[in-house]
């Protein structure tokens, strides 16, 4: 059996995947911050995570997939600066923060359906797990990892050895990057908020909409504590794989590890996988903060482009390589997907058997660090092969358990073969039986000129449109 190997950000190398429990996988993926629509860069990460999950299942693993919904605590600056994104969104749209969260979570799930992303086993909202987050902060407080400032409870990163083990950046570089926050009360630039106190509005000013009582005062959780608390709750003994975008490495995931391991004294997740950026040109990442983002609705739906064309486009670039987005590349992907659908339609309605040779090639490719571009090459090699139409179709549908391109929804064309073509095919079959290879080849070319292809098999031959 082909062993699954994955690139682990923690060790900076490809490793054989070995779950904590045999044939079971605990998978945690950082979900949406539901203050706005997900953009195509966000969705690229979710597609890669969906492919990972499908590859695990294809390899025979049972996957317990947990995804969070950040509906509180994610400030406009990832290092505890600025305003809560949900509160900002509420003011922008004249709605409550709760309404904003519900609306954009529904929008995200709609995008998931359009891209054929499988839903997690467990959704967990940050606002639904305040108790667990407070409990984790209390544990950190008991172990002397916290301190209080005028605006919240902070984690002292100087007390956690190996704070930079995920980012592999020198600690001095991480500290320098954190200095932009300019919080004079912090002991170290990299320290981060576990609990933020609700700001006191001026007379007549608006209070925060999302706040809770705590042992330290009324406020709300920091962004980083959410994922640590919820992943440990639902994957207590299955902390196998944690995923997210590459931009989560230096801050969000680094802080998750620090909190979790400081609290428990045990290793957090064993494997960390991070998807690369989607760039909009000149190597500039797509991001809401850059105001250069495109949503699925704007980029595809309103242009009548199949959303799965974007899924196909992302699969043409390895998940650990930056992807350049353009309308030209999107249309090329749509054309490639349409060609795949057309080829499948030509294969008819009969089902055959999965070809073991092609399955072995496909499995070896996807198990090599989720090499989906290579897997697509195997797909097209299968289509161009001499296998029977029925076997090609069944093998393609088997591969689609990983690809997720909804191939099982493509209706086969009803093949109408003119009597003239049937007659030539029978004449060619007789020539082959008499070992008249020259005549048989001439008749094959004649069939092809009339728009049909003839493939020989154990039963004789089969005809299909070119």
N, C-alpha and C positions, 0 to 999 in steps of 0.2 A: 504493500500500500504506500502511496505517495505521502510523505510527511508534510504537514502544513508548516511553512516557515513565514514569519512575520518580522518586519523591521520594528524594533523596540526603541522608542526614543530614549528610554531610561538607560539602555546599554549601548545605544548607537550602533547596533548591528542586527542582522537578520538572525532570528533564533527559531529553533523548532518549538512549536506551540505545545505546551504541556499544561493542561488545566489542573486545577486543584483537585477536582473530583473527576473520575474517569467518565468520559463521554458526556460531561455536563459543563456548560460554560456560563459564567456570570459576566454579562456585558453591560457596561454603563456608558451611555453617550450623552454628552452635554446637549441639552435641548434648547429651544428658542427662548429668548427674552421677549416677551409678548407685548411690546410697546409699539411695534410697527410690523410691516410685512417682512417676511424673510426675503433676502435678495438672492440672486443666482450664485453668488459666492458662498453664502450660507448653505444653499441647497446642494452645492457640489459636495460639501462635507457630509451632508446627510445621505447622499447617494453612495459615497464611498463606504459609509458605515452600514448601509443596507446591503451592499455587495459583500462586505465582511461577514455580516450575519448570515447571508445566504450561502456563502462558502463554508461557513462552520456547519450549517445544517446539511449541506451537500456532502460533507465529510462524515456525517452520521452523529454529530453532536446535538444534544438538546440545549437550546439557548434560552436563558432567562435574561431578557433584555429590559433594562430600566432606563427610562429617559425622563429627565426633569423638565419642568416648565418654570422658568424664572419669571415670577409675577410680582416680585418685590426685591429691593436691595441692590439691583445692578445700577450703579451710578453712571453718569455720563462719562466719567473718567474711571478706567478700570482700577486705578489705585485709590479708590475711596474719595475721589474728587467730584465736585459738581452735585447735580440733582439726581434723584431717583428717576430712571428712565420712564417708569410707569406713571409717576406723578407728573412728569413733564408731558407725556403723551396725553394725559387727562386734560391738562390745561390747554394743550394745542387743539384738541378736538371738542372741548366743552362737554366732556363726559366724566363719569367717575373712573377712578383707577381700576376698579373691579370690572366695569363695563369694557374698558380698553383691553384688559387682560383676556376677558372672555371672547371679545371680537377677534383679536389677533391670534389667539390660540385656535379658534375655529378656522381662520384663514390659513394658518400653517397646516392644519390637518387636511384641508382641501388641497393644498399644494402637494402634500404627501400622497394623496390619492391620485392626483394627476401624474405624478412621477412614479407611481407604482411602488412606493416605499411602504414596507410592512410596518404596522404599528408595533410599539413595544409591548412587552408582556405587562409592564407596569408603567403608567404615567404617574409622576409625583410632582405636585405643585409645591413651590416653596412656602406659600401661604398656608398650606395644609400641614406643614411640619415645623411650626414654630416651637412646639414643645421639645422636639428632638434636637433642634438647633440650640436651644437654651441649655439643654442637658449636656450637650457636647462642650459648650463654652464653660459651663460649671466644672466639668472634668478638667479642662485646660487650666482653669483658675486654681483648682485644688493642687495641680502639679506645678503651679507657679510659672506658667507660660504667658500670663496676661498682665496688663496694667491698664489703668484708667486715665483718660484725658478728659478735657472739657466736652468733647463731642462723641466719646464712645469708649468701648472696651477694645483694646488692641492686643495683637499677638506679638510677642517679643521674638523676632527671628534670630537674634543673636544667641538665644538659648537652644536653638535647634541646629545641631551639627548636620552638615550636608544639605543646607537649604538650597544649594544650587545644583543638586545632583541630577535633576531632570533637564534643566536648561543647558548644563555643561558650560555656562558662562562664568567667568571669574566673578566672585562675590562683589568686588569693587565695581565692575561694570553694571551689575544689577542695582547696586546702591546708587550709582550715578544716574541711571535711567529713572530711578524712583524720586530723585531730588526735585523733579518738576512739581511735585505735590506741594512743597513748601509748607509743611505742617511742623511748626517749631516744637510742638509737644511730643512728637514721636521720638522714641529713643534711637531708632535706626531708620534710615530712609526706606528700607524694605518692609518695615512693620506694616501690618494691615488690620483693618477693622473687623472684629468679630460681631460686634453689636454697636449700632449707631443710635445716639439719642435723637429723639425728634427735636428739630429746631423749634425754638420758641418764637412764634410769629409776632411782629409788632402789633400794637393795638388795632383791632379790626382786620388783621391779616388772616390768611387762610391757614388752618392746621393741615398737617399731613393727613391723607386719607387712610393710609395703611400704617398702623402702629399697634404695638402690643405692650402690655406690662411685662417687666422682667425683674430679676433680683437687682439689677443695676439702674433701672429707670425705664420710663416709657420710651419705646423706640422701635427699631426694626433690625433684622439680621443683615450682616454683611453678605456680599455675593458669594464669597468663597466658602463660607461655612455651610451653605445650603447643600452643595453637591457632596461634601464630605459626610454630612449627617444622613442624607437620604441614601447614598450608595451603601453606607455601612448598615443602615436599617434593613434594606431589601436584599443585599448581597453579602450578608455577614460572613459567610464561610465560602463564598464564591467570588472573591475579588480577583477575577482573572484579567479582564481587558477593560481599559478605560480609553475612550476616544474623544476627539474634538478637533477643532481647527488648529493650525500651527501657531496662530496668534495666542492660544491659551497656554503655551508652554511656559513662558518666562514669568507669568503672573498668576493666572487663575489656577492652573494645575499644580504649579510649584507650591502655591499656598494651600491647596487641598491636601497635598502630601504632608506638608509641615503640620497642619492641624491634626490630621488623622493619626499620623505616626507619633506625634507628641502625646496625644490622648491615650492611645492604646499600647504604645511601646512595640508595636508590630508593623511589619511591612504593609503598605497600603496595597495598591494593585500591582500585579506582576508584569503586565504588558501595557505600554502606553503607545497608542497609535494616533498620529496627527496628519490630517489632510492638508495639502498645500493650498495656496491662495488661487483665486481666479483673478486674473489681471485684466484691466480694461484698455490696455495699451501703454507703451513706454514703461512696462513692468510696474504699473501702479495698481495696487490691490483694489478690488471692489469693496467698498465699505460705506455704511450709512453716514459715518462721521465725515467722509470725503464728499458726500452728496453726489456720488457718481454711480449709485447702485441702480440695478434693473431688477424688477420683479418678474416672476413667471408670467403674470398677467400682461404686463406691458411688453415684454420681449417676445412672447410666443402666442399667448391666447388671443390677444387683440390682432395679431398678424396671421391668425389661422394656421399657426405652425403646431404640429403635434407636440405636446409637452415631452413625450418620450424621445423626441429628437434631441432635447437637451441632455437627457439621461445618456443617450447614445454618444453624444459629443463628449461628455465627461469620461466615458469609457474608452475613448480613443487616446487619452492621456493618462499616464500612470498617476495614481493618487498621491505619490510623493513628489511629483513634478509640478511646477507652476503651470497654469493653463491660461492661454491668451484667448480672451473672448472677442468675437466680432460677429456681425450679422453674416458675413461671408462664410465663416467657419460653421455657424449654426445651420445655414442653408445646406452646406456640404454634408453635415451630419444628417439632416432631414432626408437628403437624397440617398445617403447610404442606408438609412433605416427603411425608406420606401423600397429600395432595391432588395433588401432582405425580405421584406413582406412579399414582394412580387415573386421572388424565388420560391418562397414557401407556398404561395398559391399554386404555383406550377407543379408542385409535388403530389397533387391529388388528395384524395380523401382516405386512402388506405393507410393503415398503421403497420409498421414493421417491427423491427427489434433495434435496440440501441447497439450501435457498432462499438465493440469493446476497444478496438485500436484507437478510434477517434476519442472515445471517452477517456482513455488513458492519457492521450496527449492533452486534452482539455483539463483534466484533473491536475496533471503535472504543472501546467501553466498557471492555473489559478492558485495552486498551492505554493507557488514561488512568489510570495509576497504580493498576492492578489494581482497578478499580471493580467489584467483584463484586456489591454490592447493586444497582447499575445493570444488571449482566448478568442478575441474577435477574428484574428488571423486564422485560427483553427476552424472557426465557424465557416469562413469563406473557403477554406481548403476543403471542408466537408461538402459544401455546396457544389464545388467544381469536380468532385471525385466521381468515380465510376460506380459508387454504391447505388442500390435500387432507390427509387423515389420514396418508397415506403420506409426504408431504413433511414434515409436522410431525414425525413420528416420526424420520425420518432426520436432520433438522436438530437435534432435541433430542439425539440420540445423538452428533452431531458436537460440540455444545456441552459434552457431558459429558466430553469429553477434558480440559476445563479444570475443570469443576465437581467431578468425581470422586464423583458420587452413585450410582454403580453402576446407571445407568438401563438398561444393556444386560442386566441380570439380571432385569428386570421382565417377567413373562410377560403377553402380551396376552390379554385376555378373548376367549373365543369368542363372537362376536356372533351371536345368534339373533334374526332379524327375523320377527315374526309375519306371516302371510299378509295380514292386514288392513292392516298398515302398508305392505307392498309394494304392495297394491292402491291405496291412497291416493296413494302416491308416484308410481305410474305414471299415475294420473289427473291429478296435479299436473303431471307432465312434458308430458302432452298439452295441458293448459291453457296452459302456457308456450309450446309450439310454435304454438298458435293465438293467442298474445299476449293471452290472457285473464288479465291480471296480478292482477285483483281475486280471481278464483276461485283462482288459484295461491297467492295469499297466504293465503286462507282455509284451503286444504288444508295449507299449511305449519304454520299455527297448530294445526290439528287433529292433525297428526303430533306436534308439540311437547307438546300436552296429554297425549298417550299415552306420553310419556317418551322420545321420539326426536328427533333433530335431522337435518335434511336440508341438505346443502351441495351447491351446484351446481358443476360442474367441466367441463373440456373433453370428458369422456366422457359427460356427462349429469348424474349426481348420485351422491352416496354418503350412506348412512344410518349414524348412530352413536347410542349411548345418550347421554342427557343426564346 
